[in-house]
Amino acid sequence: MKKATNMIKVLVMVAMVAFLVSGCLITEVIQSLIVAAGGEFEATITITDKTADANAYKGVLCILAPDDWEFVSGTYNSQVGTGAFELDPTTPPTYGDIDAILPPPAGMKWIRLLSDAAYTNEANVVHEATVKLKAGATTGTFPIGYLVTKNTVDMLNSINVLDEDNDNAWADTSMNHMVTVTGAAPAILLNEAYSRGTDEAPDWVELYNHSDAEVDISGYLVYDNGGHAGTKPKKAVPAGTIIAPWGFYVIVTDDTGDPADFGLSSGGDKVWLENTSGAVLDSLEFGAMDPAESFQRVPDGIGEGKMTKPITRGTSNVPVKLNEAFSRGTDAAPDWVELYNSADDTLDISGWLVYDNGGQAGTKPKKAIPDGTLLLPKSWYVVVTDKTGDPADFGLGSGGDKVWLEDAAGAVVDSVEFGALQDTESYSRIPDGGVWQVVANVTRGTSNGTGTGVAMQPQIIATWRLEQNYPNPFNPTTQISFYLPKAAQVNLTVYNLLGQAVREVVNARLAAGAHTVTVDAADLKSGVYFYAIKSAEFNATRRMVLIK
């Protein structure tokens, strides 16, 4: 058994096959040593079959991992065949009860995989397997182990339990590996890649901040196979680079004069993202690309990647989003949701679907947008969801509801879940396509504004300032005013005496000027609360009292 190579990450491609006679050995493991919680873990396992095999059986690969880890994908390759790994659906597995022979430690489990095909082979064939797992939320340092068997016949009677070199092993283990899971799930993710660049407009990749806080990405690294293999340097994000909440950042990968430049192959490539601690946060692997398309995650950051038009460099990959919802409709003016097109192009949304829990569960049809519906650039489209006579009508609950938006290809591109609304309120993105919040001014079919649904006086403001709320004490609503001498990303949050956030009032980039927001505390208990404003250049906190 060979010990793990001391590398921070992993990779490779190639396989595992099927055999019946003796001589299956794990000769090398290259794996991630650090991974962010919720991030990507990769391992490459090299297996040598010492003897010929005239019997075709599926190969077995088991990985000892923490309980909350998930199998994402796996591939194998050798002189005798290539393919993918699949989860073993049987309990116990057909090759034997591994839990009884090698019981996993507390908090750990065996992820049991099978090759998708079976092969015969000559002696001394080398197979290489690459497996990708998603780390769970539990942080700490964990043992990682690997087991291979020659086939799906019960091979565990000859398992190499001593973890020593043994040419006669029909099953082999490599149990001396560790991984450290750090921090929270990564907020910064690879979001889009373009490989058809020119000398004037080179290749690029786009990062996305999937969080409501700005993130300093100074020193983050982006690289392709050269950087991954260590044959060339990794491309670093410049010092002082900050991505705003739900914001985007484009890295030009080629022709910048940086020794770490790398071109993306138009026939397909893979890109990794690494933080300053050396943890791999994310990767994107894509195939051949046409000049008019890019590889995009839909929805941004968390969706499956696919080749998509139009190219959305530096902006959302979902140009059409849910933008506003109104749940306090009447018979004369029913409930509705609003869509917004953030793109510079007119988009055809014929056949797109809007639905609530009934459509999601399949207990009723989904509401379709009529054929021929075009959404102009930077414009809005209102879908009346109730009392139209459509069998797919659905009312929005005044106490809260959830709505999904699905494109004509059947992909969910957006969703929103909101709580109770007053008669005069809607749930809106501020600015259009931005951060969701309850607003006191309903803006059906028009812009939600650039502030927070608040009054903004066009006066010159010289200093940052947070005012005392008024009225104070209050029940159940009060107003908070603040002043910005220049445009800024602002967060205004209400906290209880334990320091727990109970209401996010503002999380948006606002223009310079005076701003006033309304806080509705109808669902909060009487007591003392604090509200805090934060921006890159200004922080302040004040006290307020709710009396019911």
C-alpha positions in Angstrom: 0.0 0.0 0.0 1.4 3.4 -0.9 0.9 6.4 1.2 -0.9 9.5 0.0 1.0 12.0 -2.1 1.3 15.3 -0.2 -0.8 17.5 -2.5 -3.4 20.0 -1.6 -5.9 18.9 -4.3 -6.7 16.1 -6.5 -7.6 15.1 -10.0 -7.0 12.7 -12.8 -9.5 10.7 -14.7 -9.3 7.0 -15.3 -10.6 3.9 -13.8 -11.5 0.8 -12.2 -12.5 -2.3 -13.9 -13.5 -5.9 -13.2 -11.5 -9.0 -12.7 -11.7 -12.3 -10.9 -8.2 -13.6 -10.1 -5.8 -12.3 -7.5 -3.6 -9.2 -7.7 -5.6 -6.0 -7.2 -3.6 -3.2 -5.5 -4.1 0.5 -4.7 -0.7 1.9 -5.7 -1.3 5.6 -5.2 -3.9 8.1 -3.9 -3.8 11.8 -4.6 -6.6 13.6 -2.8 -7.6 17.0 -1.4 -6.1 17.7 2.1 -8.2 20.8 2.7 -11.8 21.5 1.6 -14.3 24.2 2.5 -17.5 23.0 4.1 -19.9 22.5 1.2 -17.0 22.6 -1.2 -15.5 20.1 -3.6 -13.3 17.1 -2.6 -11.5 15.2 -5.3 -9.5 12.0 -5.2 -7.5 10.0 -7.8 -6.8 6.4 -7.1 -4.4 4.4 -9.1 -5.0 0.6 -9.2 -2.8 -2.1 -10.7 -4.1 -5.5 -11.5 -1.2 -7.9 -11.2 -2.8 -10.9 -13.0 -5.0 -11.4 -16.1 -8.8 -11.7 -15.7 -10.9 -13.6 -18.2 -14.2 -12.9 -16.3 -16.0 -9.6 -16.7 -17.5 -8.1 -13.5 -18.1 -4.6 -12.5 -15.3 -3.1 -10.4 -15.9 -1.8 -6.8 -14.6 1.4 -5.2 -15.6 2.3 -1.7 -14.7 5.6 0.1 -14.8 6.2 3.8 -16.1 9.7 4.3 -18.0 11.8 6.9 -21.8 11.1 7.2 -22.9 14.3 5.7 -20.8 14.0 2.5 -22.4 13.2 -0.8 -21.2 11.5 -4.0 -21.2 13.9 -7.0 -19.5 12.0 -9.8 -16.7 9.6 -10.7 -14.9 8.5 -13.9 -12.4 5.7 -14.7 -10.1 5.0 -17.6 -7.5 2.4 -18.6 -6.3 0.3 -21.6 -9.4 -1.9 -21.3 -12.3 0.6 -20.9 -13.6 4.0 -19.7 -16.8 5.0 -18.0 -18.4 6.4 -14.9 -19.0 5.3 -11.3 -22.5 4.8 -9.9 -23.8 4.5 -6.4 -24.3 0.9 -5.4 -28.0 0.5 -4.9 -27.9 -2.8 -2.8 -27.8 -3.2 1.0 -25.7 -5.1 1.9 -23.6 -4.7 -1.3 -23.3 -7.7 -3.5 -19.5 -8.0 -2.9 -20.0 -8.4 0.9 -20.8 -6.6 4.1 -18.1 -4.0 4.3 -19.6 -2.4 7.4 -19.2 -5.7 9.3 -15.6 -6.3 8.2 -14.4 -2.7 8.3 -16.8 -0.8 10.6 -16.8 2.9 9.9 -15.9 5.2 12.9 -18.7 7.2 14.5 -19.8 10.0 12.2 -18.4 8.2 9.1 -19.8 6.1 6.4 -18.8 4.0 3.3 -19.8 5.6 0.0 -20.1 2.4 -2.2 -19.5 2.8 -5.9 -19.6 0.4 -8.9 -18.2 0.9 -12.4 -20.9 1.2 -15.0 -19.4 -1.6 -17.1 -17.3 -4.8 -16.8 -14.2 -5.8 -18.7 -11.6 -8.5 -19.0 -8.0 -7.7 -19.0 -4.4 -8.9 -19.3 -2.0 -8.9 -16.4 -0.3 -5.7 -15.1 -3.0 -3.3 -16.4 -3.1 0.1 -14.6 -6.5 1.7 -13.9 -7.0 5.2 -12.6 -10.2 6.4 -10.9 -11.3 10.0 -10.3 -14.1 10.7 -7.8 -15.7 14.0 -6.8 -17.5 14.4 -3.5 -19.3 17.3 -1.9 -18.2 18.0 1.6 -20.8 18.5 4.3 -21.3 21.3 6.8 -19.4 19.6 9.6 -15.9 21.1 10.1 -12.8 19.4 11.5 -10.2 16.8 10.5 -11.5 13.4 9.3 -10.0 10.1 8.2 -10.5 9.2 4.6 -10.2 5.6 3.4 -10.4 3.7 0.1 -11.3 0.1 -0.7 -11.3 -1.6 -4.1 -12.3 -5.1 -5.1 -11.7 -7.0 -8.3 -15.4 -7.5 -8.9 -18.8 -7.7 -7.5 -18.5 -11.3 -6.3 -17.8 -11.5 -2.6 -14.1 -10.5 -2.4 -13.9 -9.4 1.2 -12.6 -12.7 2.5 -9.2 -11.7 1.1 -9.3 -8.1 2.1 -5.9 -6.5 2.9 -6.9 -5.6 6.4 -3.3 -4.9 7.5 -3.0 -2.2 4.9 0.2 -3.7 3.6 1.5 -4.5 0.1 0.0 -7.8 -0.9 0.1 -9.0 -4.5 -2.4 -11.7 -3.8 -5.1 -9.4 -2.5 -8.5 -9.6 -4.2 -9.6 -6.6 -2.3 -7.3 -3.8 -1.2 -7.5 -0.9 1.2 -5.7 2.4 1.7 -6.8 3.9 5.0 -4.1 6.3 6.1 -5.5 9.5 4.6 -6.9 12.6 6.2 -8.9 15.7 5.2 -9.6 19.0 7.0 -13.0 20.6 6.4 -12.8 24.3 7.1 -15.2 27.2 7.5 -18.7 27.7 6.2 -19.9 26.7 2.7 -18.1 28.8 0.1 -19.8 32.0 -0.8 -17.6 32.6 -3.8 -18.2 30.2 -6.7 -17.3 29.9 -10.4 -20.3 31.0 -12.3 -19.5 31.3 -16.0 -16.7 30.6 -18.4 -15.9 31.7 -22.0 -13.3 29.9 -24.1 -13.8 31.5 -27.5 -11.9 34.7 -26.8 -9.8 36.6 -29.3 -6.6 38.6 -29.0 -8.7 41.7 -28.5 -11.2 40.1 -26.1 -9.4 37.0 -24.4 -10.9 34.1 -22.5 -12.4 34.7 -19.1 -14.1 33.2 -16.1 -16.7 34.8 -13.8 -16.9 34.5 -10.0 -20.2 35.0 -8.1 -20.8 36.0 -4.5 -23.6 33.8 -3.3 -24.1 35.6 0.0 -25.5 38.8 1.5 -22.1 40.0 2.7 -19.2 41.5 0.7 -16.2 39.1 0.4 -12.6 40.0 0.0 -11.2 37.7 -2.6 -7.6 39.1 -2.6 -5.2 36.3 -3.4 -7.8 33.8 -4.5 -6.4 31.5 -7.2 -7.9 30.5 -10.5 -6.2 27.9 -12.7 -6.6 25.1 -15.3 -4.8 21.8 -15.6 -1.4 23.4 -15.7 -1.9 25.1 -12.4 -3.5 22.0 -11.0 -0.6 19.8 -12.0 2.0 22.3 -10.8 3.6 22.7 -14.2 2.8 26.5 -14.1 1.8 29.1 -11.6 -1.8 29.7 -10.6 -3.5 33.0 -11.5 -4.1 35.2 -8.4 -6.9 37.7 -7.9 -5.3 41.2 -7.2 -5.1 42.5 -3.7 -8.0 44.7 -2.6 -10.5 42.9 -4.8 -14.0 42.8 -3.1 -17.1 41.2 -4.5 -20.3 42.9 -3.3 -23.2 40.8 -2.0 -24.7 38.8 -4.8 -22.2 40.4 -7.1 -20.0 39.2 -10.0 -16.3 39.5 -10.8 -14.7 38.6 -14.1 -11.1 37.3 -14.4 -9.5 37.5 -17.8 -7.4 34.4 -18.0 -5.3 35.0 -21.2 -3.1 37.6 -22.9 -2.8 39.9 -19.8 1.0 39.5 -19.6 0.7 37.5 -16.3 3.0 34.4 -16.3 0.0 32.6 -14.8 -2.2 33.3 -17.9 -3.9 30.4 -19.4 -6.2 30.1 -22.4 -9.4 28.0 -22.2 -9.7 25.4 -24.9 -12.6 25.9 -27.2 -12.9 22.1 -27.3 -13.4 21.8 -23.6 -11.5 22.5 -20.4 -11.6 22.6 -16.6 -11.1 25.5 -14.2 -10.5 25.4 -10.4 -11.1 28.1 -7.7 -9.0 28.1 -4.6 -9.0 30.4 -1.5 -6.0 31.9 0.3 -6.0 28.9 2.7 -5.4 26.5 -0.2 -8.9 25.0 -0.1 -10.5 24.2 -3.4 -13.9 26.0 -3.3 -15.2 25.1 -6.7 -14.5 23.9 -10.2 -16.1 24.1 -13.6 -15.6 21.5 -16.4 -17.1 22.1 -19.8 -17.0 20.8 -23.3 -16.8 22.4 -26.8 -18.2 25.9 -27.0 -19.6 28.0 -29.9 -18.5 31.6 -30.2 -21.9 33.0 -29.3 -22.4 30.9 -26.1 -20.8 30.5 -22.7 -20.8 27.8 -20.0 -23.1 29.1 -17.2 -24.6 28.0 -13.9 -28.3 28.6 -13.8 -29.4 29.7 -11.2 -26.3 31.7 -10.4 -23.6 29.9 -8.4 -25.7 26.8 -7.4 -27.3 25.5 -10.6 -26.1 22.9 -13.0 -23.7 24.3 -15.6 -24.8 24.3 -19.3 -24.0 25.9 -22.6 -26.3 28.9 -22.8 -27.1 32.0 -24.9 -26.8 34.9 -24.5 -23.4 35.4 -22.9 -23.8 37.2 -19.6 -20.3 38.3 -18.6 -20.4 40.2 -15.3 -24.1 39.9 -14.9 -26.7 37.3 -13.8 -26.9 34.2 -15.8 -30.7 34.4 -15.2 -31.6 37.7 -17.0 -35.3 37.0 -16.3 -36.1 36.8 -12.6 -39.0 37.0 -10.3 -38.9 40.6 -9.2 -42.0 41.4 -7.1 -44.9 39.5 -5.5 -48.3 40.8 -4.2 -50.4 38.5 -2.1 -53.1 40.8 -0.8 -55.2 40.8 -4.0 -59.0 41.2 -4.2 -61.6 39.7 -6.6 -61.3 42.9 -8.6 -57.5 43.1 -8.4 -56.1 39.5 -7.8 -52.7 38.4 -6.7 -49.8 38.7 -9.1 -46.0 38.2 -9.5 -43.7 40.3 -11.6 -40.9 39.2 -13.9 -37.9 41.5 -14.8 -35.5 41.3 -17.7 -32.1 42.6 -16.7 -30.5 41.9 -20.1 -29.9 44.3 -22.9 -31.7 42.0 -25.3 -35.4 41.3 -25.9 -36.1 37.8 -24.6 -38.9 35.4 -25.6 -40.5 34.0 -22.5 -43.2 32.0 -24.3 -44.0 28.8 -22.4 -42.2 29.8 -19.2 -44.0 28.6 -16.1 -45.0 30.2 -12.8 -46.4 28.1 -9.9 -46.7 27.7 -6.2 -46.6 24.6 -4.0 -49.4 22.9 -5.9 -47.5 23.1 -9.2 -44.3 22.1 -7.5 -45.9 19.0 -5.9 -47.6 18.1 -9.2 -51.1 18.3 -7.7 -52.2 20.9 -10.2 -50.9 22.4 -13.5 -48.3 25.1 -13.7 -49.3 28.5 -15.0 -47.8 29.1 -18.5 -46.9 32.4 -20.1 -48.7 32.7 -23.4 -46.9 32.1 -26.7 -45.4 35.2 -28.4 -44.7 36.9 -25.1 -41.6 39.1 -25.5 -39.9 40.8 -22.6 -38.1 44.0 -23.7 -34.7 44.9 -22.2 -34.8 46.3 -18.7 -38.6 45.8 -18.5 -41.2 44.1 -16.5 -44.0 41.5 -17.1 -46.8 40.9 -14.7 -48.4 37.4 -14.3 -51.8 37.5 -12.6 -51.9 34.3 -10.6 -55.5 34.1 -9.5 -59.1 34.4 -10.7 -58.3 34.5 -14.5 -60.2 31.3 -15.3 -57.0 29.4 -16.0 -57.0 25.9 -14.3 -53.5 26.7 -13.2 -54.5 29.7 -11.2 -53.2 29.9 -7.7 -53.7 32.5 -5.0 -50.8 33.7 -2.9 -51.2 33.3 0.8 -51.4 36.6 2.7 -49.5 34.8 5.5 -46.7 33.7 3.3 -46.0 31.6 0.2 -43.4 30.3 -2.2 -43.3 30.8 -6.0 -41.1 29.2 -8.7 -40.1 30.3 -12.2 -39.3 27.7 -14.8 -38.0 28.4 -18.3 -39.4 26.8 -21.5 -36.8 24.0 -21.3 -38.1 22.9 -17.8 -35.2 24.4 -15.8 -36.1 26.2 -12.5 -34.3 29.5 -12.9 -35.6 31.4 -9.9 -37.8 31.0 -6.8 -38.8 33.2 -3.9 -40.3 32.5 -0.5 -41.9 35.3 1.5 -43.8 35.8 4.7 -46.9 37.8 5.7 -47.6 41.0 3.8 -49.8 44.0 4.7 -52.4 45.3 2.2 -50.1 48.1 1.1 -46.9 46.0 0.9 -45.2 43.8 -1.7 -42.2 41.6 -1.6 -39.7 43.1 -4.1 -36.1 43.0 -5.3 -34.3 46.2 -4.6 -33.0 47.4 -7.0 -34.7 45.5 -9.8 -33.3 42.0 -9.9 -31.4 42.6 -6.6 -32.1 41.7 -3.0 -35.5 40.7 -1.8 -37.2 42.8 0.9 -40.6 43.9 2.1 -41.5 47.3 0.8 -44.3 49.7 1.6 -44.8 50.9 -2.0 -46.3 48.4 -4.5 -44.7 49.0 -7.9 -46.6 46.6 -10.2 -45.1 46.6 -13.7 -42.7 49.4 -13.0 -39.2 49.8 -11.4 -38.9 48.8 -7.7 -36.4 51.7 -7.5 -32.7 51.8 -6.5 -33.1 52.3 -2.8 -35.2 50.3 -0.4 -38.7 51.3 -1.3 -38.0 54.4 0.7 -38.3 58.1 0.2 -35.0 59.7 -0.9 -34.5 63.4 -0.8 -32.1 64.8 -3.5 -30.2 66.9 -1.0 -26.4 67.1 -0.6 -25.3 65.0 2.4 -21.9 65.8 3.8 -21.5 63.0 6.4 -22.6 59.5 7.3 -25.3 59.5 9.9 -27.8 57.1 11.5 -30.8 58.8 13.1 -32.9 57.6 16.1 -36.0 55.7 15.0 -39.3 57.5 15.2 -41.6 56.9 17.0 -39.7 55.4 19.9 -41.1 53.5 21.8 -43.3 52.1 18.9 -46.0 49.6 18.1 -45.7 47.9 15.7 -44.0 50.1 13.1 -41.3 52.7 13.2 -39.2 54.6 10.7 -35.4 54.7 10.6 -33.5 57.4 8.7 -29.9 57.4 7.6 -27.7 59.6 5.4 -25.0 58.6 2.9 -22.5 61.1 1.5 -21.9 58.8 -1.4 -23.3 55.7 -3.0 -22.5 52.6 -0.9 -23.4 49.0 -0.2 -25.5 49.2 3.0 -26.8 46.7 5.4 -29.3 47.7 8.1 -30.3 44.9 10.5 -32.3 44.8 13.7 -30.9 42.6 16.6 -32.4 41.4 19.9 -30.6 41.7 23.3 -28.8 38.3 22.6 -27.2 39.8 19.5 -29.4 37.7 17.2 -30.5 39.2 13.9 -34.3 39.4 13.9 -34.9 41.6 10.8 -32.7 42.5 7.8 -34.2 45.8 6.7 -31.8 46.8 4.0 -29.1 44.9 2.1 -28.5 46.8 -1.2 -26.3 49.4 -2.9 -27.9 52.8 -2.3 -27.4 56.2 -3.9 -26.0 59.1 -1.9 -28.6 61.0 0.0 -31.2 60.7 2.8 -33.0 57.5 3.2 -35.9 56.4 5.4 -37.2 52.9 5.9 -40.1 51.4 7.7 -39.6 48.5 10.1 -42.7 46.4 10.9 -42.2 44.5 14.2 -45.7 43.0 14.4 -44.3 39.5 14.8 -41.7 40.4 17.5 -42.2 40.4 21.2 -42.1 43.6 23.3 -38.7 44.5 24.5 -35.4 46.4 23.7 -33.8 46.0 20.3 -30.8 47.4 18.5 -30.5 48.4 14.9 -27.1 48.6 13.2 -26.0 50.1 9.9 -22.9 48.8 8.2 -21.0 49.8 5.1 -17.4 49.8 4.0 -16.8 53.2 5.5 -19.4 53.6 8.3 -20.9 51.6 11.2 -23.3 52.8 13.8 -25.8 51.3 16.3 -28.9 52.7 18.1 -31.4 51.4 20.6 -35.2 51.1 20.1 -38.1 49.9 22.3 -41.1 47.9 21.1 -44.1 48.1 23.4 -47.3 46.1 22.7 
